């Protein structure tokens, strides 16, 4: 089931990226009109959030048996 869900998600992302070629964009800044900009920006924002979470986990993480004492 998980493999099918990921396949459907990838197909949907590709279809949305292709559909972007047929939509007239009204970006506030010039770089917002670049093809695939929002997809790339969203992916980079997600990746930065994940890596920032790893860094925060290093400082806030506790040992596995922290609450057993």
ZIKALIN-V31583 format. One record per backbone hydrogen bond with DSSP energy under -0.5 kcal/mol. CO is the residue of the C=O (numbers start at 1). NH is the residue of the N-H. E is the energy in kcal/mol with one decimal. If there is no record, write none. Layout:
CO	NH	E
CO	NH	E
//
This chain:
1	5	-2.1
2	6	-2.2
3	7	-2.1
4	8	-2.5
5	9	-2.2
6	10	-2.5
7	11	-2.4
8	12	-2.4
9	13	-2.3
10	14	-2.3
11	15	-2.5
12	16	-2.3
13	17	-1.9
14	18	-2.3
15	19	-2.4
16	20	-1.1
18	21	-1.3
19	22	-1.5
20	23	-1.1
23	25	-0.6
29	32	-1.1
30	33	-1.5
31	34	-1.2
34	37	-2.0
36	40	-2.4
37	41	-3.1
38	42	-2.4
39	43	-2.1
40	44	-2.6
41	45	-2.4
42	46	-2.1
43	47	-2.6
44	48	-2.5
45	49	-2.1
46	50	-2.2
47	51	-2.4
48	52	-2.5
49	53	-1.9
50	54	-1.6
51	55	-1.8
52	56	-2.6
53	57	-2.5
54	58	-1.5
55	59	-1.2
56	60	-2.6
57	61	-2.3
63	66	-1.5
65	68	-0.9
66	69	-0.6
//
